[in-house]
Amino acid sequence: MAEVHVIGQIVGATGFSESSLFCKWGIHTGAAWKLLSGIREGQTQVDTPQIGDMAYWSHPIDLHFATKGLQGWPRLHLQVWSQDSFGRCQLAGYGFCHVPSSPGTHQLDCPTWRPLGSWREQLARAFVGGGPQLLHADAIYSGADRYRLHTAAGGTVHLELGLLLRHFDRYGVEC
């Protein structure tokens, strides 16, 4: 079977109005993909920027897949959360990006968004915290449901991913 190694890191995030940010991440693939080593999801530590607006996480990603086909190429989904001084967490943004399909090192910028909700929910978010969240995480990258939502732009998550492809030439795939 063809193999894909994804090695890199979630560097951090910029452009969020909130501080004390952390990121929950996961990787989704199609049915033809099998995870040989690594973990499918994780969470970074909380970082509160002291200078500038960059929250640094430097969270490692190390995944090894085997695949029988290109359908269902891996995509990384991200949830950025903020934590207040009382330890309460609220959603700052959802985002996703496809893992690059060419070997080498890639710098990725993943824009994020969050659901707005009603004006009452927006007011409650401003004073109490919380706010609307998605019921199903697959709405992050499925266009049919996502485009019906009223959303607000979040910040950007920055990633560095290195990709190694193995045995793709045996299956007629040129890199």
N, CA and C atoms as a LAMMPS dump frame, in Angstrom:
ITEM: TIMESTEP
0
ITEM: NUMBER OF ATOMS
525
ITEM: BOX BOUNDS ff ff ff
-5.0000000000000000e+02 5.0000000000000000e+02
-5.0000000000000000e+02 5.0000000000000000e+02
-5.0000000000000000e+02 5.0000000000000000e+02
ITEM: ATOMS id mol type element x y z
1 1 1 N 0.835 -1.184 0
2 1 2 C 0 0 0
3 1 3 C 0.881 1.249 0
4 2 1 N 0.355 2.329 -0.537
5 2 2 C 1.06 3.607 -0.524
6 2 3 C 1.024 4.171 0.893
7 3 1 N 2.056 4.938 1.243
8 3 2 C 2.168 5.474 2.596
9 3 3 C 2.362 6.985 2.569
10 4 1 N 1.815 7.637 3.574
11 4 2 C 1.96 9.08 3.743
12 4 3 C 2.402 9.338 5.18
13 5 1 N 3.502 10.076 5.334
14 5 2 C 3.972 10.504 6.654
15 5 3 C 3.727 12.007 6.753
16 6 1 N 3.054 12.429 7.811
17 6 2 C 2.821 13.849 8.076
18 6 3 C 3.555 14.174 9.37
19 7 1 N 4.568 15.035 9.259
20 7 2 C 5.385 15.393 10.417
21 7 3 C 5.462 16.911 10.463
22 8 1 N 5.117 17.476 11.6
23 8 2 C 5.174 18.931 11.696
24 8 3 C 4.663 19.425 13.025
25 9 1 N 4.096 20.641 12.991
26 9 2 C 3.623 21.237 14.224
27 9 3 C 2.534 22.265 13.959
28 10 1 N 1.69 22.449 14.973
29 10 2 C 0.777 23.581 15.005
30 10 3 C 1.568 24.691 15.683
31 11 1 N 2.006 25.661 14.908
32 11 2 C 2.906 26.698 15.411
33 11 3 C 2.192 27.595 16.407
34 12 1 N 1.038 28.122 16.03
35 12 2 C 0.318 29.042 16.895
36 12 3 C -0.815 29.712 16.152
37 13 1 N -1.29 30.84 16.691
38 13 2 C -2.426 31.534 16.107
39 13 3 C -2.265 33.041 16.26
40 14 1 N -2.819 33.772 15.302
41 14 2 C -2.836 35.231 15.348
42 14 3 C -4.224 35.729 14.96
43 15 1 N -4.499 36.985 15.316
44 15 2 C -5.724 37.63 14.856
45 15 3 C -6.964 37.372 15.687
46 16 1 N -6.845 36.698 16.804
47 16 2 C -8.003 36.451 17.657
48 16 3 C -8.164 37.609 18.631
49 17 1 N -9.415 38.007 18.887
50 17 2 C -9.664 39.093 19.839
51 17 3 C -9.499 38.606 21.274
52 18 1 N -9.625 37.303 21.495
53 18 2 C -9.474 36.729 22.818
54 18 3 C -7.995 36.455 23.106
55 19 1 N -7.682 36.299 24.386
56 19 2 C -6.328 35.883 24.76
57 19 3 C -6.427 34.537 25.464
58 20 1 N -5.315 34.02 25.934
59 20 2 C -5.264 32.7 26.585
60 20 3 C -5.905 31.64 25.703
61 21 1 N -5.293 31.397 24.561
62 21 2 C -5.842 30.494 23.553
63 21 3 C -5.224 29.104 23.624
64 22 1 N -6.027 28.098 23.261
65 22 2 C -5.53 26.75 23.031
66 22 3 C -6.288 26.165 21.858
67 23 1 N -5.767 25.087 21.296
68 23 2 C -6.334 24.508 20.078
69 23 3 C -6.583 23.015 20.265
70 24 1 N -7.789 22.584 19.909
71 24 2 C -8.105 21.166 19.808
72 24 3 C -8.043 20.828 18.324
73 25 1 N -7.38 19.733 17.984
74 25 2 C -7.217 19.368 16.581
75 25 3 C -7.53 17.902 16.377
76 26 1 N -7.815 17.556 15.137
77 26 2 C -8.045 16.173 14.759
78 26 3 C -7.834 16.027 13.265
79 27 1 N -7.638 14.81 12.822
80 27 2 C -7.435 14.559 11.393
81 27 3 C -8.493 13.567 10.92
82 28 1 N -9.105 13.872 9.788
83 28 2 C -10.13 13.008 9.201
84 28 3 C -9.638 12.497 7.859
85 29 1 N -9.935 11.237 7.578
86 29 2 C -9.549 10.611 6.316
87 29 3 C -10.722 9.807 5.782
88 30 1 N -10.583 9.373 4.551
89 30 2 C -11.595 8.526 3.944
90 30 3 C -11.457 7.077 4.402
91 31 1 N -12.349 6.229 3.91
92 31 2 C -12.388 4.826 4.327
93 31 3 C -11.179 4.023 3.854
94 32 1 N -10.514 4.468 2.791
95 32 2 C -9.378 3.729 2.244
96 32 3 C -8.077 3.995 3.018
97 33 1 N -8.143 4.841 4.032
98 33 2 C -6.95 5.244 4.775
99 33 3 C -6.887 4.535 6.115
100 34 1 N -5.672 4.101 6.481
101 34 2 C -5.458 3.426 7.76
102 34 3 C -4.319 4.128 8.489
103 35 1 N -4.557 4.489 9.74
104 35 2 C -3.524 5.124 10.561
105 35 3 C -2.609 4.038 11.107
106 36 1 N -1.337 4.072 10.715
107 36 2 C -0.367 3.077 11.166
108 36 3 C 0.279 3.481 12.49
109 37 1 N 0.575 4.77 12.648
110 37 2 C 1.139 5.246 13.913
111 37 3 C 0.796 6.72 14.096
112 38 1 N 0.807 7.149 15.346
113 38 2 C 0.442 8.521 15.678
114 38 3 C -0.941 8.562 16.284
115 39 1 N -1.332 9.729 16.71
116 39 2 C -2.67 9.89 17.282
117 39 3 C -3.498 10.799 16.387
118 40 1 N -4.795 10.509 16.274
119 40 2 C -5.707 11.218 15.38
120 40 3 C -6.137 12.585 15.883
121 41 1 N -6.029 12.833 17.159
122 41 2 C -6.492 14.112 17.702
123 41 3 C -5.677 14.492 18.915
124 42 1 N -5.742 15.758 19.27
125 42 2 C -4.988 16.228 20.417
126 42 3 C -5.393 17.629 20.811
127 43 1 N -4.665 18.168 21.762
128 43 2 C -4.943 19.507 22.264
129 43 3 C -3.637 20.154 22.683
130 44 1 N -3.509 21.431 22.388
131 44 2 C -2.312 22.182 22.758
132 44 3 C -2.449 22.703 24.187
133 45 1 N -1.39 23.314 24.665
134 45 2 C -1.451 23.997 25.956
135 45 3 C -2.041 25.394 25.732
136 46 1 N -2.405 26.073 26.819
137 46 2 C -2.913 27.445 26.754
138 46 3 C -1.724 28.399 26.7
139 47 1 N -1.801 29.379 25.812
140 47 2 C -0.763 30.408 25.754
141 47 3 C -1.417 31.78 25.777
142 48 1 N -0.902 32.644 26.617
143 48 2 C -1.35 34.026 26.708
144 48 3 C -0.228 34.912 26.191
145 49 1 N -0.401 35.506 25.009
146 49 2 C 0.664 36.341 24.455
147 49 3 C 0.967 37.542 25.353
148 50 1 N 2.237 37.785 25.595
149 50 2 C 2.666 38.929 26.381
150 50 3 C 3.065 40.086 25.474
151 51 1 N 3.684 39.764 24.338
152 51 2 C 4.105 40.776 23.37
153 51 3 C 3.52 40.371 22.019
154 52 1 N 2.786 41.262 21.396
155 52 2 C 2.154 40.952 20.119
156 52 3 C 0.898 40.126 20.338
157 53 1 N 0.334 39.632 19.233
158 53 2 C -0.903 38.856 19.359
159 53 3 C -0.736 37.389 18.969
160 54 1 N 0.498 36.935 18.82
161 54 2 C 0.749 35.538 18.441
162 54 3 C 0.738 34.643 19.67
163 55 1 N -0.187 33.676 19.669
164 55 2 C -0.199 32.633 20.701
165 55 3 C 0.638 31.486 20.16
166 56 1 N 1.722 31.132 20.848
167 56 2 C 2.62 30.074 20.393
168 56 3 C 2.277 28.755 21.077
169 57 1 N 2.14 27.703 20.271
170 57 2 C 1.859 26.375 20.816
171 57 3 C 2.976 25.394 20.495
172 58 1 N 3.516 25.429 19.3
173 58 2 C 4.559 24.492 18.854
174 58 3 C 4.181 23.053 19.202
175 59 1 N 2.942 22.692 18.911
176 59 2 C 2.403 21.368 19.236
177 59 3 C 2.752 20.378 18.121
178 60 1 N 3.441 19.278 18.444
179 60 2 C 3.887 18.349 17.392
180 60 3 C 2.754 17.517 16.793
181 61 1 N 2.902 17.242 15.506
182 61 2 C 2.013 16.327 14.786
183 61 3 C 2.913 15.316 14.092
184 62 1 N 2.654 14.029 14.311
185 62 2 C 3.45 12.971 13.699
186 62 3 C 2.509 11.811 13.373
187 63 1 N 2.145 11.681 12.106
188 63 2 C 1.174 10.683 11.664
189 63 3 C 1.744 9.863 10.515
190 64 1 N 1.391 8.594 10.475
191 64 2 C 1.832 7.688 9.415
192 64 3 C 0.606 6.928 8.925
193 65 1 N 0.257 7.134 7.649
194 65 2 C -0.922 6.505 7.06
195 65 3 C -0.52 5.531 5.963
196 66 1 N -1.362 4.532 5.756
197 66 2 C -1.301 3.67 4.571
198 66 3 C -2.633 3.847 3.853
199 67 1 N -2.587 3.83 2.528
200 67 2 C -3.818 4.059 1.77
201 67 3 C -3.869 3.189 0.522
202 68 1 N -5.087 2.888 0.114
203 68 2 C -5.318 2.142 -1.113
204 68 3 C -5.736 3.071 -2.245
205 69 1 N -6.034 4.33 -1.939
206 69 2 C -6.459 5.284 -2.967
207 69 3 C -6.354 6.706 -2.465
208 70 1 N -6.537 7.649 -3.374
209 70 2 C -6.406 9.06 -3.026
210 70 3 C -7.687 9.653 -2.466
211 71 1 N -8.803 8.978 -2.676
212 71 2 C -10.069 9.511 -2.19
213 71 3 C -10.058 9.581 -0.662
214 72 1 N -10.517 10.69 -0.127
215 72 2 C -10.521 10.875 1.314
216 72 3 C -9.182 11.342 1.859
217 73 1 N -8.426 12.109 1.042
218 73 2 C -7.119 12.628 1.464
219 73 3 C -7.265 13.31 2.821
220 74 1 N -6.291 13.183 3.714
221 74 2 C -6.417 13.709 5.08
222 74 3 C -6.676 15.218 5.129
223 75 1 N -7.535 15.598 6.053
224 75 2 C -7.785 17.011 6.317
225 75 3 C -7.736 17.223 7.826
226 76 1 N -7.194 18.329 8.185
227 76 2 C -6.976 18.686 9.589
228 76 3 C -8.081 19.635 10.021
229 77 1 N -8.805 19.279 11.073
230 77 2 C -9.819 20.201 11.583
231 77 3 C -9.351 20.77 12.916
232 78 1 N -9.647 22.04 13.128
233 78 2 C -9.136 22.784 14.271
234 78 3 C -10.27 23.48 15.006
235 79 1 N -10.155 23.533 16.307
236 79 2 C -11.049 24.326 17.154
237 79 3 C -10.166 25.14 18.087
238 80 1 N -10.264 26.456 17.993
239 80 2 C -9.5 27.328 18.868
240 80 3 C -10.431 27.785 19.983
241 81 1 N -9.961 27.67 21.208
242 81 2 C -10.734 28.032 22.39
243 81 3 C -9.961 29.069 23.196
244 82 1 N -10.683 29.886 23.936
245 82 2 C -10.04 30.832 24.85
246 82 3 C -10.453 30.481 26.269
247 83 1 N -9.574 30.769 27.199
248 83 2 C -9.831 30.468 28.607
249 83 3 C -9.748 31.777 29.391
250 84 1 N -10.776 32.043 30.232
251 84 2 C -10.745 33.272 31.018
252 84 3 C -10.061 33.035 32.363
253 85 1 N -10.006 34.069 33.184
254 85 2 C -9.282 33.989 34.46
255 85 3 C -9.948 33.037 35.453
256 86 1 N -11.212 32.66 35.205
257 86 2 C -11.909 31.709 36.072
258 86 3 C -11.799 30.274 35.577
259 87 1 N -11.075 30.077 34.468
260 87 2 C -10.905 28.738 33.909
261 87 3 C -12.021 28.319 32.982
262 88 1 N -12.951 29.223 32.678
263 88 2 C -14.047 28.907 31.75
264 88 3 C -13.536 29.001 30.326
265 89 1 N -13.993 28.09 29.485
266 89 2 C -13.541 28.057 28.098
267 89 3 C -14.684 28.418 27.164
268 90 1 N -14.371 29.2 26.135
269 90 2 C -15.374 29.507 25.122
270 90 3 C -14.742 29.415 23.75
271 91 1 N -15.559 29.059 22.782
272 91 2 C -15.102 28.852 21.414
273 91 3 C -14.655 30.167 20.794
274 92 1 N -13.474 30.164 20.179
275 92 2 C -12.967 31.335 19.469
276 92 3 C -13.014 31.128 17.953
277 93 1 N -12.999 29.87 17.486
278 93 2 C -13.079 29.646 16.049
279 93 3 C -12.925 28.192 15.644
280 94 1 N -13.582 27.848 14.524
281 94 2 C -13.44 26.554 13.857
282 94 3 C -12.685 26.77 12.557
283 95 1 N -11.948 25.781 12.125
284 95 2 C -11.29 25.855 10.831
285 95 3 C -10.852 24.48 10.366
286 96 1 N -10.535 24.366 9.084
287 96 2 C -9.981 23.118 8.569
288 96 3 C -9.102 23.423 7.375
289 97 1 N -8.167 22.522 7.107
290 97 2 C -7.341 22.625 5.908
291 97 3 C -6.952 21.215 5.48
292 98 1 N -6.782 21.062 4.191
293 98 2 C -6.341 19.778 3.649
294 98 3 C -4.836 19.646 3.837
295 99 1 N -4.408 18.456 4.178
296 99 2 C -2.978 18.18 4.245
297 99 3 C -2.452 18.285 2.813
298 100 1 N -1.334 18.987 2.582
299 100 2 C -0.809 19.112 1.214
300 100 3 C -0.562 17.734 0.592
301 101 1 N -0.653 17.669 -0.737
302 101 2 C -0.489 16.384 -1.421
303 101 3 C 0.879 16.241 -2.084
304 102 1 N 1.732 17.235 -1.953
305 102 2 C 3.065 17.119 -2.533
306 102 3 C 4.107 16.981 -1.428
307 103 1 N 5.134 16.188 -1.66
308 103 2 C 6.15 16.006 -0.62
309 103 3 C 6.928 17.294 -0.378
310 104 1 N 7.468 17.397 0.824
311 104 2 C 8.257 18.57 1.182
312 104 3 C 7.679 19.261 2.402
313 105 1 N 8.235 20.436 2.696
314 105 2 C 7.803 21.219 3.847
315 105 3 C 6.826 22.284 3.389
316 106 1 N 5.742 22.444 4.143
317 106 2 C 4.679 23.381 3.774
318 106 3 C 4.326 24.266 4.965
319 107 1 N 4.162 25.566 4.697
320 107 2 C 3.668 26.522 5.686
321 107 3 C 2.192 26.732 5.359
322 108 1 N 1.305 26.447 6.3
323 108 2 C -0.128 26.599 6.068
324 108 3 C -0.708 27.633 7.016
325 109 1 N -1.642 28.418 6.507
326 109 2 C -2.41 29.352 7.321
327 109 3 C -3.868 28.944 7.207
328 110 1 N -4.477 28.611 8.327
329 110 2 C -5.856 28.129 8.347
330 110 3 C -6.758 29.19 8.974
331 111 1 N -7.607 29.867 8.165
332 111 2 C -8.527 30.85 8.738
333 111 3 C -9.623 30.151 9.544
334 112 1 N -10.132 30.82 10.549
335 112 2 C -11.171 30.243 11.396
336 112 3 C -12.406 31.135 11.415
337 113 1 N -13.5 30.572 11.859
338 113 2 C -14.776 31.255 11.996
339 113 3 C -15.526 30.661 13.171
340 114 1 N -16.538 31.366 13.649
341 114 2 C -17.398 30.836 14.705
342 114 3 C -18.841 31.234 14.422
343 115 1 N -19.802 30.433 14.876
344 115 2 C -21.213 30.794 14.683
345 115 3 C -21.562 32.016 15.537
346 116 1 N -22.39 32.899 14.981
347 116 2 C -22.789 34.094 15.724
348 116 3 C -23.954 33.832 16.674
349 117 1 N -24.967 33.155 16.203
350 117 2 C -26.161 32.957 17.021
351 117 3 C -27.05 34.184 16.97
352 118 1 N -28.07 34.184 17.823
353 118 2 C -29.013 35.301 17.877
354 118 3 C -28.37 36.483 18.599
355 119 1 N -29.037 37.631 18.584
356 119 2 C -28.479 38.812 19.263
357 119 3 C -28.417 38.584 20.765
358 120 1 N -29.34 37.79 21.305
359 120 2 C -29.297 37.468 22.743
360 120 3 C -28.082 36.605 23.072
361 121 1 N -27.798 35.628 22.205
362 121 2 C -26.622 34.782 22.41
363 121 3 C -25.336 35.586 22.283
364 122 1 N -25.3 36.547 21.378
365 122 2 C -24.125 37.406 21.233
366 122 3 C -23.929 38.287 22.469
367 123 1 N -25.035 38.799 23.014
368 123 2 C -24.968 39.624 24.217
369 123 3 C -24.509 38.791 25.417
370 124 1 N -25.057 37.588 25.534
371 124 2 C -24.664 36.694 26.629
372 124 3 C -23.191 36.313 26.499
373 125 1 N -22.718 36.076 25.29
374 125 2 C -21.305 35.746 25.068
375 125 3 C -20.399 36.883 25.531
376 126 1 N -20.813 38.111 25.266
377 126 2 C -19.998 39.276 25.638
378 126 3 C -19.905 39.449 27.158
379 127 1 N -20.998 39.161 27.884
380 127 2 C -21.008 39.426 29.317
381 127 3 C -20.791 38.198 30.199
382 128 1 N -21.298 37.049 29.758
383 128 2 C -21.241 35.841 30.582
384 128 3 C -20.245 34.817 30.051
385 129 1 N -20.032 34.835 28.741
386 129 2 C -19.173 33.844 28.116
387 129 3 C -19.998 32.764 27.45
388 130 1 N -19.338 31.794 26.901
389 130 2 C -20.04 30.714 26.204
390 130 3 C -20.319 31.112 24.773
391 131 1 N -21.497 30.828 24.308
392 131 2 C -21.885 31.156 22.942
393 131 3 C -22.231 29.906 22.172
394 132 1 N -22.795 30.081 20.981
395 132 2 C -23.222 28.92 20.19
396 132 3 C -22.035 28.102 19.677
397 133 1 N -22.263 26.795 19.582
398 133 2 C -21.278 25.859 19.056
399 133 3 C -21.981 24.922 18.088
400 134 1 N -21.225 24.257 17.255
401 134 2 C -21.787 23.299 16.309
402 134 3 C -22.178 22.011 17.026
403 135 1 N -23.3 21.439 16.627
404 135 2 C -23.712 20.157 17.199
405 135 3 C -22.912 19.004 16.608
406 136 1 N -22.579 19.103 15.323
407 136 2 C -21.841 18.05 14.635
408 136 3 C -20.568 18.642 14.046
409 137 1 N -19.43 18.077 14.4
410 137 2 C -18.139 18.612 13.961
411 137 3 C -17.945 18.516 12.455
412 138 1 N -18.643 17.602 11.768
413 138 2 C -18.452 17.491 10.32
414 138 3 C -19.001 18.706 9.576
415 139 1 N -19.781 19.56 10.225
416 139 2 C -20.253 20.795 9.59
417 139 3 C -19.112 21.78 9.371
418 140 1 N -17.97 21.548 10.01
419 140 2 C -16.812 22.426 9.83
420 140 3 C -16.36 22.402 8.371
421 141 1 N -16.391 21.238 7.727
422 141 2 C -15.903 21.141 6.358
423 141 3 C -16.941 20.665 5.357
424 142 1 N -18.182 20.495 5.755
425 142 2 C -19.224 20.15 4.779
426 142 3 C -19.973 21.426 4.419
427 143 1 N -19.905 21.8 3.17
428 143 2 C -20.433 23.082 2.732
429 143 3 C -21.929 23.254 2.838
430 144 1 N -22.7 22.181 2.7
431 144 2 C -24.154 22.311 2.647
432 144 3 C -24.723 22.974 3.901
433 145 1 N -24.324 22.53 5.058
434 145 2 C -24.856 23.097 6.296
435 145 3 C -24.129 24.36 6.716
436 146 1 N -22.844 24.436 6.459
437 146 2 C -22.038 25.559 6.945
438 146 3 C -22.46 26.873 6.32
439 147 1 N -22.832 26.877 5.065
440 147 2 C -23.14 28.132 4.388
441 147 3 C -24.49 28.703 4.79
442 148 1 N -25.276 27.98 5.544
443 148 2 C -26.543 28.52 6.047
444 148 3 C -26.363 29.229 7.383
445 149 1 N -25.2 29.113 7.992
446 149 2 C -24.953 29.712 9.303
447 149 3 C -24.558 31.174 9.175
448 150 1 N -24.909 31.959 10.19
449 150 2 C -24.38 33.314 10.315
450 150 3 C -23.13 33.201 11.167
451 151 1 N -22.007 33.669 10.615
452 151 2 C -20.737 33.456 11.28
453 151 3 C -19.952 34.755 11.415
454 152 1 N -18.957 34.713 12.274
455 152 2 C -18.004 35.806 12.43
456 152 3 C -16.617 35.247 12.181
457 153 1 N -15.765 36.044 11.568
458 153 2 C -14.396 35.602 11.299
459 153 3 C -13.613 35.549 12.599
460 154 1 N -12.779 34.542 12.719
461 154 2 C -11.871 34.424 13.859
462 154 3 C -10.473 34.805 13.406
463 155 1 N -9.497 34.253 14.023
464 155 2 C -8.11 34.504 13.635
465 155 3 C -7.609 33.442 12.684
466 156 1 N -6.301 33.293 12.641
467 156 2 C -5.648 32.341 11.747
468 156 3 C -4.732 31.432 12.546
469 157 1 N -4.806 30.128 12.271
470 157 2 C -3.91 29.152 12.883
471 157 3 C -2.788 28.871 11.887
472 158 1 N -1.562 28.882 12.374
473 158 2 C -0.389 28.681 11.522
474 158 3 C 0.194 27.287 11.774
475 159 1 N 0.471 26.571 10.681
476 159 2 C 0.995 25.213 10.759
477 159 3 C 2.228 25.068 9.887
478 160 1 N 3.122 24.18 10.288
479 160 2 C 4.258 23.751 9.474
480 160 3 C 4.152 22.238 9.348
481 161 1 N 3.968 21.752 8.133
482 161 2 C 3.825 20.314 7.914
483 161 3 C 4.842 19.835 6.888
484 162 1 N 5.517 18.752 7.207
485 162 2 C 6.406 18.078 6.278
486 162 3 C 5.73 16.802 5.81
487 163 1 N 5.779 16.537 4.514
488 163 2 C 5.103 15.381 3.953
489 163 3 C 6.092 14.47 3.252
490 164 1 N 6.024 13.184 3.567
491 164 2 C 6.815 12.159 2.894
492 164 3 C 5.844 11.172 2.27
493 165 1 N 6.023 10.882 0.99
494 165 2 C 5.168 9.917 0.287
495 165 3 C 6.02 8.716 -0.089
496 166 1 N 5.445 7.531 0.061
497 166 2 C 6.191 6.306 -0.219
498 166 3 C 5.318 5.341 -1.019
499 167 1 N 5.884 4.729 -2.03
500 167 2 C 5.253 3.706 -2.871
501 167 3 C 4.085 4.228 -3.712
502 168 1 N 3.987 5.541 -3.908
503 168 2 C 2.915 6.056 -4.757
504 168 3 C 3.171 5.717 -6.218
505 169 1 N 4.449 5.629 -6.613
506 169 2 C 4.779 5.301 -7.997
507 169 3 C 4.317 3.897 -8.373
508 170 1 N 4.264 2.988 -7.42
509 170 2 C 3.797 1.613 -7.701
510 170 3 C 2.321 1.588 -8.084
511 171 1 N 1.577 2.616 -7.658
512 171 2 C 0.145 2.67 -7.922
513 171 3 C -0.221 3.689 -8.995
514 172 1 N 0.799 4.151 -9.734
515 172 2 C 0.534 5.042 -10.854
516 172 3 C 0.274 6.485 -10.478
517 173 1 N 0.664 6.894 -9.293
518 173 2 C 0.459 8.277 -8.869
519 173 3 C 1.799 8.99 -8.933
520 174 1 N 1.858 10.063 -9.722
521 174 2 C 3.092 10.83 -9.832
522 174 3 C 3.055 11.987 -8.861
523 175 1 N 4.154 12.204 -8.138
524 175 2 C 4.226 13.282 -7.166
525 175 3 C 5.006 14.447 -7.726
